[in-house]
Structure formats: structure tokens, C-alpha cells
Amino acid sequence: MALMITDDCINCDVCEPECPNEAIYMGPQIYEIDPDKCTECVGHFEEPQCQQVCPVACIPFNPAWRESREQLMEKYERLQAGAKAS
């Protein structure tokens, strides 16, 4: 399952640089997470790095985007292959 950023976001800017997949970006009002790029840091780290650094704990799992660890690893591998091809 991908992560999401709630309206509790204070736009502190600490999560965006922590994302190894560049899935976090500034939306119209708060930071947002692209679920097509979010692997919950599977393939990079044991824990989602954005959740670790968020000072207001506004980055829960997105219930609308359910994925198994295996699916997250496949997404990670796809993203890595795409990055190498660029």
C-alpha cells in the first residue's frame, strides 16, 4: 500500500528530500505522494523514511492503494530499471 499525506501537513519540507523514489512533491496546498512511485521505501530501507522524519505524523498508509510487499518490490524494480534507462 502506498502512503499518503493528510491535511495535517505543515509544509515543513523534511519529507520530500527523504524519498528515494521522488514520489513526494508539492501539491496545490500541501505535499502529496504519487502512489505510482511510492514503494514505502521497500528496496531502499526497512521503514518508510518520510514517516520517520515527519514531525506531525501526517503520513499514514493509503487505504485506497493496497499493495503487498512483493508488489512493492516489483514496483521498486520497475522504477530502478526506468531510472537506469534514462
PyMOL Python script that loads the backbone (N, CA, C, O; Angstrom):
from pymol import cmd

cmd.read_pdbstr("""\
ATOM      1  N   MET A   1       0.855  -1.159   0.000  1.00  0.00           N
ATOM      2  CA  MET A   1       0.000   0.000   0.000  1.00  0.00           C
ATOM      3  C   MET A   1       0.904   1.225   0.000  1.00  0.00           C
ATOM      4  O   MET A   1       1.915   1.268   0.702  1.00  0.00           O
ATOM      5  N   ALA A   2       0.538   2.189  -0.773  1.00  0.00           N
ATOM      6  CA  ALA A   2       1.308   3.429  -0.817  1.00  0.00           C
ATOM      7  C   ALA A   2       0.969   4.275   0.406  1.00  0.00           C
ATOM      8  O   ALA A   2       0.035   3.977   1.150  1.00  0.00           O
ATOM      9  N   LEU A   3       1.729   5.309   0.591  1.00  0.00           N
ATOM     10  CA  LEU A   3       1.488   6.245   1.686  1.00  0.00           C
ATOM     11  C   LEU A   3       0.751   7.460   1.145  1.00  0.00           C
ATOM     12  O   LEU A   3       0.670   7.667  -0.066  1.00  0.00           O
ATOM     13  N   MET A   4       0.217   8.255   2.053  1.00  0.00           N
ATOM     14  CA  MET A   4      -0.453   9.491   1.678  1.00  0.00           C
ATOM     15  C   MET A   4      -0.143  10.554   2.719  1.00  0.00           C
ATOM     16  O   MET A   4       0.224  10.236   3.849  1.00  0.00           O
ATOM     17  N   ILE A   5      -0.289  11.798   2.343  1.00  0.00           N
ATOM     18  CA  ILE A   5      -0.069  12.906   3.271  1.00  0.00           C
ATOM     19  C   ILE A   5      -1.424  13.552   3.545  1.00  0.00           C
ATOM     20  O   ILE A   5      -2.151  13.917   2.621  1.00  0.00           O
ATOM     21  N   THR A   6      -1.747  13.685   4.816  1.00  0.00           N
ATOM     22  CA  THR A   6      -3.050  14.236   5.203  1.00  0.00           C
ATOM     23  C   THR A   6      -3.017  15.759   5.282  1.00  0.00           C
ATOM     24  O   THR A   6      -1.965  16.385   5.149  1.00  0.00           O
ATOM     25  N   ASP A   7      -4.183  16.329   5.501  1.00  0.00           N
ATOM     26  CA  ASP A   7      -4.311  17.781   5.627  1.00  0.00           C
ATOM     27  C   ASP A   7      -3.599  18.341   6.855  1.00  0.00           C
ATOM     28  O   ASP A   7      -3.492  19.558   7.005  1.00  0.00           O
ATOM     29  N   ASP A   8      -3.113  17.469   7.731  1.00  0.00           N
ATOM     30  CA  ASP A   8      -2.359  17.926   8.900  1.00  0.00           C
ATOM     31  C   ASP A   8      -0.947  18.378   8.537  1.00  0.00           C
ATOM     32  O   ASP A   8      -0.220  18.893   9.387  1.00  0.00           O
ATOM     33  N   CYS A   9      -0.558  18.187   7.278  1.00  0.00           N
ATOM     34  CA  CYS A   9       0.776  18.575   6.809  1.00  0.00           C
ATOM     35  C   CYS A   9       1.014  20.059   7.073  1.00  0.00           C
ATOM     36  O   CYS A   9       0.146  20.893   6.815  1.00  0.00           O
ATOM     37  N   ILE A  10       2.197  20.376   7.589  1.00  0.00           N
ATOM     38  CA  ILE A  10       2.564  21.766   7.875  1.00  0.00           C
ATOM     39  C   ILE A  10       3.581  22.309   6.857  1.00  0.00           C
ATOM     40  O   ILE A  10       4.166  23.372   7.066  1.00  0.00           O
ATOM     41  N   ASN A  11       3.785  21.580   5.767  1.00  0.00           N
ATOM     42  CA  ASN A  11       4.710  22.009   4.705  1.00  0.00           C
ATOM     43  C   ASN A  11       6.104  22.331   5.241  1.00  0.00           C
ATOM     44  O   ASN A  11       6.698  23.349   4.885  1.00  0.00           O
ATOM     45  N   CYS A  12       6.608  21.465   6.085  1.00  0.00           N
ATOM     46  CA  CYS A  12       7.916  21.713   6.709  1.00  0.00           C
ATOM     47  C   CYS A  12       9.080  21.353   5.792  1.00  0.00           C
ATOM     48  O   CYS A  12      10.222  21.709   6.081  1.00  0.00           O
ATOM     49  N   ASP A  13       8.810  20.659   4.701  1.00  0.00           N
ATOM     50  CA  ASP A  13       9.817  20.321   3.688  1.00  0.00           C
ATOM     51  C   ASP A  13      10.783  19.197   4.072  1.00  0.00           C
ATOM     52  O   ASP A  13      11.749  18.969   3.345  1.00  0.00           O
ATOM     53  N   VAL A  14      10.569  18.497   5.165  1.00  0.00           N
ATOM     54  CA  VAL A  14      11.540  17.461   5.526  1.00  0.00           C
ATOM     55  C   VAL A  14      11.300  16.131   4.819  1.00  0.00           C
ATOM     56  O   VAL A  14      12.246  15.364   4.642  1.00  0.00           O
ATOM     57  N   CYS A  15      10.076  15.833   4.411  1.00  0.00           N
ATOM     58  CA  CYS A  15       9.790  14.537   3.806  1.00  0.00           C
ATOM     59  C   CYS A  15      10.283  14.422   2.366  1.00  0.00           C
ATOM     60  O   CYS A  15      10.806  13.381   1.967  1.00  0.00           O
ATOM     61  N   GLU A  16      10.117  15.481   1.594  1.00  0.00           N
ATOM     62  CA  GLU A  16      10.421  15.417   0.155  1.00  0.00           C
ATOM     63  C   GLU A  16      11.834  14.919  -0.145  1.00  0.00           C
ATOM     64  O   GLU A  16      11.984  13.997  -0.946  1.00  0.00           O
ATOM     65  N   PRO A  17      12.874  15.491   0.463  1.00  0.00           N
ATOM     66  CA  PRO A  17      14.220  15.014   0.135  1.00  0.00           C
ATOM     67  C   PRO A  17      14.534  13.612   0.668  1.00  0.00           C
ATOM     68  O   PRO A  17      15.505  12.993   0.233  1.00  0.00           O
ATOM     69  N   GLU A  18      13.735  13.111   1.590  1.00  0.00           N
ATOM     70  CA  GLU A  18      13.985  11.783   2.152  1.00  0.00           C
ATOM     71  C   GLU A  18      13.489  10.656   1.250  1.00  0.00           C
ATOM     72  O   GLU A  18      13.903   9.508   1.409  1.00  0.00           O
ATOM     73  N   CYS A  19      12.609  10.973   0.309  1.00  0.00           N
ATOM     74  CA  CYS A  19      12.016   9.930  -0.537  1.00  0.00           C
ATOM     75  C   CYS A  19      12.993   9.466  -1.607  1.00  0.00           C
ATOM     76  O   CYS A  19      13.365  10.254  -2.477  1.00  0.00           O
ATOM     77  N   PRO A  20      13.418   8.204  -1.564  1.00  0.00           N
ATOM     78  CA  PRO A  20      14.387   7.719  -2.542  1.00  0.00           C
ATOM     79  C   PRO A  20      13.795   7.542  -3.937  1.00  0.00           C
ATOM     80  O   PRO A  20      14.536   7.414  -4.911  1.00  0.00           O
ATOM     81  N   ASN A  21      12.459   7.533  -4.043  1.00  0.00           N
ATOM     82  CA  ASN A  21      11.799   7.345  -5.333  1.00  0.00           C
ATOM     83  C   ASN A  21      11.266   8.645  -5.928  1.00  0.00           C
ATOM     84  O   ASN A  21      10.644   8.635  -6.990  1.00  0.00           O
ATOM     85  N   GLU A  22      11.508   9.764  -5.245  1.00  0.00           N
ATOM     86  CA  GLU A  22      10.998  11.062  -5.678  1.00  0.00           C
ATOM     87  C   GLU A  22       9.484  11.036  -5.869  1.00  0.00           C
ATOM     88  O   GLU A  22       8.953  11.633  -6.805  1.00  0.00           O
ATOM     89  N   ALA A  23       8.797  10.333  -4.965  1.00  0.00           N
ATOM     90  CA  ALA A  23       7.339  10.218  -5.029  1.00  0.00           C
ATOM     91  C   ALA A  23       6.639  11.389  -4.354  1.00  0.00           C
ATOM     92  O   ALA A  23       5.445  11.603  -4.569  1.00  0.00           O
ATOM     93  N   ILE A  24       7.365  12.148  -3.544  1.00  0.00           N
ATOM     94  CA  ILE A  24       6.767  13.261  -2.796  1.00  0.00           C
ATOM     95  C   ILE A  24       7.012  14.568  -3.550  1.00  0.00           C
ATOM     96  O   ILE A  24       8.132  14.869  -3.964  1.00  0.00           O
ATOM     97  N   TYR A  25       5.951  15.321  -3.712  1.00  0.00           N
ATOM     98  CA  TYR A  25       6.043  16.595  -4.423  1.00  0.00           C
ATOM     99  C   TYR A  25       5.080  17.599  -3.790  1.00  0.00           C
ATOM    100  O   TYR A  25       4.148  17.215  -3.084  1.00  0.00           O
ATOM    101  N   MET A  26       5.309  18.871  -4.046  1.00  0.00           N
ATOM    102  CA  MET A  26       4.445  19.917  -3.524  1.00  0.00           C
ATOM    103  C   MET A  26       3.190  19.991  -4.366  1.00  0.00           C
ATOM    104  O   MET A  26       3.255  20.235  -5.570  1.00  0.00           O
ATOM    105  N   GLY A  27       2.051  19.782  -3.735  1.00  0.00           N
ATOM    106  CA  GLY A  27       0.770  19.903  -4.409  1.00  0.00           C
ATOM    107  C   GLY A  27       0.280  21.338  -4.330  1.00  0.00           C
ATOM    108  O   GLY A  27       1.040  22.239  -3.975  1.00  0.00           O
ATOM    109  N   PRO A  28      -0.990  21.555  -4.660  1.00  0.00           N
ATOM    110  CA  PRO A  28      -1.532  22.913  -4.628  1.00  0.00           C
ATOM    111  C   PRO A  28      -1.458  23.574  -3.244  1.00  0.00           C
ATOM    112  O   PRO A  28      -1.250  24.784  -3.147  1.00  0.00           O
ATOM    113  N   GLN A  29      -1.626  22.784  -2.172  1.00  0.00           N
ATOM    114  CA  GLN A  29      -1.603  23.361  -0.826  1.00  0.00           C
ATOM    115  C   GLN A  29      -0.640  22.670   0.128  1.00  0.00           C
ATOM    116  O   GLN A  29      -0.030  23.317   0.980  1.00  0.00           O
ATOM    117  N   ILE A  30      -0.503  21.362  -0.014  1.00  0.00           N
ATOM    118  CA  ILE A  30       0.379  20.582   0.858  1.00  0.00           C
ATOM    119  C   ILE A  30       1.174  19.598   0.004  1.00  0.00           C
ATOM    120  O   ILE A  30       0.913  19.436  -1.188  1.00  0.00           O
ATOM    121  N   TYR A  31       2.131  18.956   0.625  1.00  0.00           N
ATOM    122  CA  TYR A  31       2.872  17.921  -0.085  1.00  0.00           C
ATOM    123  C   TYR A  31       1.952  16.748  -0.375  1.00  0.00           C
ATOM    124  O   TYR A  31       1.017  16.476   0.378  1.00  0.00           O
ATOM    125  N   GLU A  32       2.226  16.058  -1.474  1.00  0.00           N
ATOM    126  CA  GLU A  32       1.445  14.902  -1.890  1.00  0.00           C
ATOM    127  C   GLU A  32       2.404  13.779  -2.253  1.00  0.00           C
ATOM    128  O   GLU A  32       3.596  14.007  -2.458  1.00  0.00           O
ATOM    129  N   ILE A  33       1.866  12.555  -2.332  1.00  0.00           N
ATOM    130  CA  ILE A  33       2.667  11.390  -2.690  1.00  0.00           C
ATOM    131  C   ILE A  33       2.065  10.742  -3.925  1.00  0.00           C
ATOM    132  O   ILE A  33       0.868  10.456  -3.966  1.00  0.00           O
ATOM    133  N   ASP A  34       2.896  10.515  -4.925  1.00  0.00           N
ATOM    134  CA  ASP A  34       2.472   9.819  -6.140  1.00  0.00           C
ATOM    135  C   ASP A  34       2.470   8.322  -5.831  1.00  0.00           C
ATOM    136  O   ASP A  34       3.539   7.737  -5.658  1.00  0.00           O
ATOM    137  N   PRO A  35       1.292   7.687  -5.757  1.00  0.00           N
ATOM    138  CA  PRO A  35       1.246   6.265  -5.397  1.00  0.00           C
ATOM    139  C   PRO A  35       1.916   5.356  -6.426  1.00  0.00           C
ATOM    140  O   PRO A  35       2.284   4.225  -6.107  1.00  0.00           O
ATOM    141  N   ASP A  36       2.075   5.845  -7.658  1.00  0.00           N
ATOM    142  CA  ASP A  36       2.756   5.041  -8.674  1.00  0.00           C
ATOM    143  C   ASP A  36       4.261   4.986  -8.435  1.00  0.00           C
ATOM    144  O   ASP A  36       4.946   4.125  -8.987  1.00  0.00           O
ATOM    145  N   LYS A  37       4.778   5.898  -7.620  1.00  0.00           N
ATOM    146  CA  LYS A  37       6.215   5.907  -7.311  1.00  0.00           C
ATOM    147  C   LYS A  37       6.521   5.465  -5.880  1.00  0.00           C
ATOM    148  O   LYS A  37       7.660   5.115  -5.571  1.00  0.00           O
ATOM    149  N   CYS A  38       5.513   5.478  -5.007  1.00  0.00           N
ATOM    150  CA  CYS A  38       5.741   5.145  -3.599  1.00  0.00           C
ATOM    151  C   CYS A  38       5.847   3.636  -3.413  1.00  0.00           C
ATOM    152  O   CYS A  38       4.938   2.887  -3.769  1.00  0.00           O
ATOM    153  N   THR A  39       6.972   3.203  -2.850  1.00  0.00           N
ATOM    154  CA  THR A  39       7.175   1.791  -2.525  1.00  0.00           C
ATOM    155  C   THR A  39       7.259   1.584  -1.019  1.00  0.00           C
ATOM    156  O   THR A  39       7.664   0.515  -0.561  1.00  0.00           O
ATOM    157  N   GLU A  40       6.878   2.603  -0.245  1.00  0.00           N
ATOM    158  CA  GLU A  40       7.044   2.566   1.217  1.00  0.00           C
ATOM    159  C   GLU A  40       8.506   2.323   1.578  1.00  0.00           C
ATOM    160  O   GLU A  40       8.812   1.792   2.646  1.00  0.00           O
ATOM    161  N   CYS A  41       9.386   2.711   0.693  1.00  0.00           N
ATOM    162  CA  CYS A  41      10.845   2.544   0.816  1.00  0.00           C
ATOM    163  C   CYS A  41      11.309   1.093   0.698  1.00  0.00           C
ATOM    164  O   CYS A  41      12.474   0.795   0.961  1.00  0.00           O
ATOM    165  N   VAL A  42      10.409   0.189   0.307  1.00  0.00           N
ATOM    166  CA  VAL A  42      10.812  -1.199   0.050  1.00  0.00           C
ATOM    167  C   VAL A  42      11.885  -1.167  -1.037  1.00  0.00           C
ATOM    168  O   VAL A  42      11.730  -0.487  -2.051  1.00  0.00           O
ATOM    169  N   GLY A  43      12.960  -1.897  -0.822  1.00  0.00           N
ATOM    170  CA  GLY A  43      14.079  -1.902  -1.750  1.00  0.00           C
ATOM    171  C   GLY A  43      15.167  -0.916  -1.361  1.00  0.00           C
ATOM    172  O   GLY A  43      16.306  -1.032  -1.812  1.00  0.00           O
ATOM    173  N   HIS A  44      14.820   0.045  -0.531  1.00  0.00           N
ATOM    174  CA  HIS A  44      15.781   1.056  -0.088  1.00  0.00           C
ATOM    175  C   HIS A  44      16.050   0.960   1.415  1.00  0.00           C
ATOM    176  O   HIS A  44      17.201   0.904   1.848  1.00  0.00           O
ATOM    177  N   PHE A  45      14.971   0.942   2.203  1.00  0.00           N
ATOM    178  CA  PHE A  45      15.075   0.973   3.666  1.00  0.00           C
ATOM    179  C   PHE A  45      14.051   0.032   4.282  1.00  0.00           C
ATOM    180  O   PHE A  45      13.127  -0.420   3.607  1.00  0.00           O
ATOM    181  N   GLU A  46      14.217  -0.257   5.552  1.00  0.00           N
ATOM    182  CA  GLU A  46      13.279  -1.115   6.283  1.00  0.00           C
ATOM    183  C   GLU A  46      11.980  -0.392   6.630  1.00  0.00           C
ATOM    184  O   GLU A  46      10.922  -1.014   6.720  1.00  0.00           O
ATOM    185  N   GLU A  47      12.064   0.923   6.825  1.00  0.00           N
ATOM    186  CA  GLU A  47      10.900   1.729   7.220  1.00  0.00           C
ATOM    187  C   GLU A  47      10.733   2.883   6.235  1.00  0.00           C
ATOM    188  O   GLU A  47      11.721   3.382   5.697  1.00  0.00           O
ATOM    189  N   PRO A  48       9.488   3.314   5.993  1.00  0.00           N
ATOM    190  CA  PRO A  48       9.290   4.498   5.153  1.00  0.00           C
ATOM    191  C   PRO A  48       9.977   5.722   5.774  1.00  0.00           C
ATOM    192  O   PRO A  48       9.668   6.119   6.897  1.00  0.00           O
ATOM    193  N   GLN A  49      10.891   6.295   5.039  1.00  0.00           N
ATOM    194  CA  GLN A  49      11.694   7.395   5.570  1.00  0.00           C
ATOM    195  C   GLN A  49      10.878   8.657   5.829  1.00  0.00           C
ATOM    196  O   GLN A  49      11.157   9.390   6.777  1.00  0.00           O
ATOM    197  N   CYS A  50       9.876   8.916   4.999  1.00  0.00           N
ATOM    198  CA  CYS A  50       9.062  10.119   5.217  1.00  0.00           C
ATOM    199  C   CYS A  50       8.319  10.029   6.541  1.00  0.00           C
ATOM    200  O   CYS A  50       8.193  11.027   7.251  1.00  0.00           O
ATOM    201  N   GLN A  51       7.824   8.838   6.882  1.00  0.00           N
ATOM    202  CA  GLN A  51       7.144   8.672   8.167  1.00  0.00           C
ATOM    203  C   GLN A  51       8.106   8.897   9.321  1.00  0.00           C
ATOM    204  O   GLN A  51       7.718   9.432  10.359  1.00  0.00           O
ATOM    205  N   GLN A  52       9.352   8.493   9.148  1.00  0.00           N
ATOM    206  CA  GLN A  52      10.341   8.626  10.208  1.00  0.00           C
ATOM    207  C   GLN A  52      10.675  10.080  10.522  1.00  0.00           C
ATOM    208  O   GLN A  52      10.932  10.424  11.676  1.00  0.00           O
ATOM    209  N   VAL A  53      10.671  10.935   9.500  1.00  0.00           N
ATOM    210  CA  VAL A  53      11.091  12.320   9.714  1.00  0.00           C
ATOM    211  C   VAL A  53       9.937  13.300   9.913  1.00  0.00           C
ATOM    212  O   VAL A  53      10.167  14.432  10.337  1.00  0.00           O
ATOM    213  N   CYS A  54       8.722  12.898   9.621  1.00  0.00           N
ATOM    214  CA  CYS A  54       7.582  13.817   9.709  1.00  0.00           C
ATOM    215  C   CYS A  54       7.330  14.234  11.164  1.00  0.00           C
ATOM    216  O   CYS A  54       7.075  13.381  12.013  1.00  0.00           O
ATOM    217  N   PRO A  55       7.400  15.532  11.455  1.00  0.00           N
ATOM    218  CA  PRO A  55       7.227  15.990  12.836  1.00  0.00           C
ATOM    219  C   PRO A  55       5.780  15.978  13.332  1.00  0.00           C
ATOM    220  O   PRO A  55       5.538  16.066  14.536  1.00  0.00           O
ATOM    221  N   VAL A  56       4.815  15.869  12.409  1.00  0.00           N
ATOM    222  CA  VAL A  56       3.409  15.886  12.830  1.00  0.00           C
ATOM    223  C   VAL A  56       2.689  14.576  12.537  1.00  0.00           C
ATOM    224  O   VAL A  56       1.468  14.502  12.672  1.00  0.00           O
ATOM    225  N   ALA A  57       3.415  13.557  12.146  1.00  0.00           N
ATOM    226  CA  ALA A  57       2.852  12.215  11.896  1.00  0.00           C
ATOM    227  C   ALA A  57       1.621  12.263  10.994  1.00  0.00           C
ATOM    228  O   ALA A  57       0.568  11.721  11.332  1.00  0.00           O
ATOM    229  N   CYS A  58       1.767  12.916   9.847  1.00  0.00           N
ATOM    230  CA  CYS A  58       0.634  13.057   8.927  1.00  0.00           C
ATOM    231  C   CYS A  58       0.785  12.205   7.672  1.00  0.00           C
ATOM    232  O   CYS A  58       0.196  12.517   6.637  1.00  0.00           O
ATOM    233  N   ILE A  59       1.579  11.121   7.755  1.00  0.00           N
ATOM    234  CA  ILE A  59       1.810  10.281   6.580  1.00  0.00           C
ATOM    235  C   ILE A  59       1.396   8.829   6.891  1.00  0.00           C
ATOM    236  O   ILE A  59       2.246   7.988   7.181  1.00  0.00           O
ATOM    237  N   PRO A  60       0.102   8.550   6.830  1.00  0.00           N
ATOM    238  CA  PRO A  60      -0.371   7.184   7.065  1.00  0.00           C
ATOM    239  C   PRO A  60      -0.343   6.358   5.774  1.00  0.00           C
ATOM    240  O   PRO A  60      -0.042   6.869   4.696  1.00  0.00           O
ATOM    241  N   PHE A  61      -0.657   5.094   5.912  1.00  0.00           N
ATOM    242  CA  PHE A  61      -0.820   4.242   4.741  1.00  0.00           C
ATOM    243  C   PHE A  61      -2.108   4.646   4.043  1.00  0.00           C
ATOM    244  O   PHE A  61      -3.091   4.995   4.697  1.00  0.00           O
ATOM    245  N   ASN A  62      -2.104   4.601   2.728  1.00  0.00           N
ATOM    246  CA  ASN A  62      -3.261   4.985   1.930  1.00  0.00           C
ATOM    247  C   ASN A  62      -4.169   3.765   1.762  1.00  0.00           C
ATOM    248  O   ASN A  62      -3.812   2.842   1.030  1.00  0.00           O
ATOM    249  N   PRO A  63      -5.336   3.735   2.423  1.00  0.00           N
ATOM    250  CA  PRO A  63      -6.205   2.561   2.342  1.00  0.00           C
ATOM    251  C   PRO A  63      -6.768   2.317   0.949  1.00  0.00           C
ATOM    252  O   PRO A  63      -7.233   1.215   0.658  1.00  0.00           O
ATOM    253  N   ALA A  64      -6.735   3.318   0.091  1.00  0.00           N
ATOM    254  CA  ALA A  64      -7.247   3.158  -1.270  1.00  0.00           C
ATOM    255  C   ALA A  64      -6.202   2.554  -2.213  1.00  0.00           C
ATOM    256  O   ALA A  64      -6.500   2.283  -3.376  1.00  0.00           O
ATOM    257  N   TRP A  65      -4.997   2.346  -1.719  1.00  0.00           N
ATOM    258  CA  TRP A  65      -3.898   1.876  -2.576  1.00  0.00           C
ATOM    259  C   TRP A  65      -3.200   0.706  -1.891  1.00  0.00           C
ATOM    260  O   TRP A  65      -2.100   0.864  -1.360  1.00  0.00           O
ATOM    261  N   ARG A  66      -3.822  -0.447  -1.900  1.00  0.00           N
ATOM    262  CA  ARG A  66      -3.289  -1.621  -1.203  1.00  0.00           C
ATOM    263  C   ARG A  66      -2.332  -2.410  -2.098  1.00  0.00           C
ATOM    264  O   ARG A  66      -2.657  -2.750  -3.235  1.00  0.00           O
ATOM    265  N   GLU A  67      -1.146  -2.691  -1.557  1.00  0.00           N
ATOM    266  CA  GLU A  67      -0.139  -3.472  -2.271  1.00  0.00           C
ATOM    267  C   GLU A  67       0.596  -4.354  -1.265  1.00  0.00           C
ATOM    268  O   GLU A  67       0.845  -3.951  -0.128  1.00  0.00           O
ATOM    269  N   SER A  68       0.933  -5.555  -1.702  1.00  0.00           N
ATOM    270  CA  SER A  68       1.713  -6.454  -0.850  1.00  0.00           C
ATOM    271  C   SER A  68       3.184  -6.046  -0.917  1.00  0.00           C
ATOM    272  O   SER A  68       3.585  -5.257  -1.773  1.00  0.00           O
ATOM    273  N   ARG A  69       3.971  -6.591  -0.010  1.00  0.00           N
ATOM    274  CA  ARG A  69       5.417  -6.314  -0.027  1.00  0.00           C
ATOM    275  C   ARG A  69       6.023  -6.765  -1.355  1.00  0.00           C
ATOM    276  O   ARG A  69       6.925  -6.114  -1.884  1.00  0.00           O
ATOM    277  N   GLU A  70       5.526  -7.880  -1.892  1.00  0.00           N
ATOM    278  CA  GLU A  70       6.018  -8.379  -3.181  1.00  0.00           C
ATOM    279  C   GLU A  70       5.690  -7.397  -4.306  1.00  0.00           C
ATOM    280  O   GLU A  70       6.527  -7.147  -5.174  1.00  0.00           O
ATOM    281  N   GLN A  71       4.487  -6.846  -4.294  1.00  0.00           N
ATOM    282  CA  GLN A  71       4.109  -5.860  -5.307  1.00  0.00           C
ATOM    283  C   GLN A  71       4.948  -4.591  -5.171  1.00  0.00           C
ATOM    284  O   GLN A  71       5.342  -3.989  -6.170  1.00  0.00           O
ATOM    285  N   LEU A  72       5.215  -4.191  -3.937  1.00  0.00           N
ATOM    286  CA  LEU A  72       6.060  -3.014  -3.715  1.00  0.00           C
ATOM    287  C   LEU A  72       7.474  -3.258  -4.229  1.00  0.00           C
ATOM    288  O   LEU A  72       8.093  -2.354  -4.790  1.00  0.00           O
ATOM    289  N   MET A  73       7.989  -4.467  -4.043  1.00  0.00           N
ATOM    290  CA  MET A  73       9.326  -4.799  -4.537  1.00  0.00           C
ATOM    291  C   MET A  73       9.339  -4.798  -6.068  1.00  0.00           C
ATOM    292  O   MET A  73      10.302  -4.335  -6.680  1.00  0.00           O
ATOM    293  N   GLU A  74       8.279  -5.314  -6.685  1.00  0.00           N
ATOM    294  CA  GLU A  74       8.191  -5.281  -8.145  1.00  0.00           C
ATOM    295  C   GLU A  74       8.160  -3.841  -8.652  1.00  0.00           C
ATOM    296  O   GLU A  74       8.793  -3.520  -9.657  1.00  0.00           O
ATOM    297  N   LYS A  75       7.427  -2.979  -7.960  1.00  0.00           N
ATOM    298  CA  LYS A  75       7.366  -1.560  -8.339  1.00  0.00           C
ATOM    299  C   LYS A  75       8.754  -0.933  -8.199  1.00  0.00           C
ATOM    300  O   LYS A  75       9.199  -0.198  -9.080  1.00  0.00           O
ATOM    301  N   TYR A  76       9.437  -1.227  -7.081  1.00  0.00           N
ATOM    302  CA  TYR A  76      10.796  -0.733  -6.863  1.00  0.00           C
ATOM    303  C   TYR A  76      11.707  -1.150  -8.031  1.00  0.00           C
ATOM    304  O   TYR A  76      12.453  -0.326  -8.560  1.00  0.00           O
ATOM    305  N   GLU A  77      11.643  -2.409  -8.422  1.00  0.00           N
ATOM    306  CA  GLU A  77      12.492  -2.916  -9.507  1.00  0.00           C
ATOM    307  C   GLU A  77      12.166  -2.224 -10.834  1.00  0.00           C
ATOM    308  O   GLU A  77      13.067  -1.912 -11.613  1.00  0.00           O
ATOM    309  N   ARG A  78      10.879  -1.986 -11.086  1.00  0.00           N
ATOM    310  CA  ARG A  78      10.453  -1.268 -12.292  1.00  0.00           C
ATOM    311  C   ARG A  78      10.984   0.162 -12.281  1.00  0.00           C
ATOM    312  O   ARG A  78      11.502   0.644 -13.288  1.00  0.00           O
ATOM    313  N   LEU A  79      10.856   0.831 -11.151  1.00  0.00           N
ATOM    314  CA  LEU A  79      11.343   2.202 -11.045  1.00  0.00           C
ATOM    315  C   LEU A  79      12.860   2.268 -11.234  1.00  0.00           C
ATOM    316  O   LEU A  79      13.366   3.186 -11.878  1.00  0.00           O
ATOM    317  N   GLN A  80      13.574   1.309 -10.679  1.00  0.00           N
ATOM    318  CA  GLN A  80      15.031   1.279 -10.809  1.00  0.00           C
ATOM    319  C   GLN A  80      15.432   1.028 -12.255  1.00  0.00           C
ATOM    320  O   GLN A  80      16.370   1.649 -12.753  1.00  0.00           O
ATOM    321  N   ALA A  81      14.737   0.129 -12.931  1.00  0.00           N
ATOM    322  CA  ALA A  81      15.037  -0.163 -14.338  1.00  0.00           C
ATOM    323  C   ALA A  81      14.776   1.069 -15.196  1.00  0.00           C
ATOM    324  O   ALA A  81      15.541   1.360 -16.116  1.00  0.00           O
ATOM    325  N   GLY A  82      13.708   1.788 -14.900  1.00  0.00           N
ATOM    326  CA  GLY A  82      13.396   3.013 -15.625  1.00  0.00           C
ATOM    327  C   GLY A  82      14.425   4.092 -15.393  1.00  0.00           C
ATOM    328  O   GLY A  82      14.763   4.837 -16.313  1.00  0.00           O
ATOM    329  N   ALA A  83      14.927   4.186 -14.183  1.00  0.00           N
ATOM    330  CA  ALA A  83      15.935   5.193 -13.844  1.00  0.00           C
ATOM    331  C   ALA A  83      17.250   4.910 -14.570  1.00  0.00           C
ATOM    332  O   ALA A  83      17.940   5.832 -15.006  1.00  0.00           O
ATOM    333  N   LYS A  84      17.583   3.636 -14.694  1.00  0.00           N
ATOM    334  CA  LYS A  84      18.833   3.275 -15.382  1.00  0.00           C
ATOM    335  C   LYS A  84      18.729   3.498 -16.892  1.00  0.00           C
ATOM    336  O   LYS A  84      19.725   3.788 -17.556  1.00  0.00           O
ATOM    337  N   ALA A  85      17.503   3.358 -17.430  1.00  0.00           N
ATOM    338  CA  ALA A  85      17.303   3.539 -18.867  1.00  0.00           C
ATOM    339  C   ALA A  85      17.346   5.020 -19.257  1.00  0.00           C
ATOM    340  O   ALA A  85      17.600   5.353 -20.415  1.00  0.00           O
ATOM    341  N   SER A  86      17.100   5.901 -18.293  1.00  0.00           N
ATOM    342  CA  SER A  86      17.074   7.352 -18.617  1.00  0.00           C
ATOM    343  C   SER A  86      18.444   7.925 -18.741  1.00  0.00           C
ATOM    344  O   SER A  86      18.592   9.118 -19.007  1.00  0.00           O
TER     345      SER A  86
END
""", "prot")
cmd.dss("prot")
cmd.show_as("cartoon", "prot")
cmd.util.cbc("prot")
cmd.orient("prot")
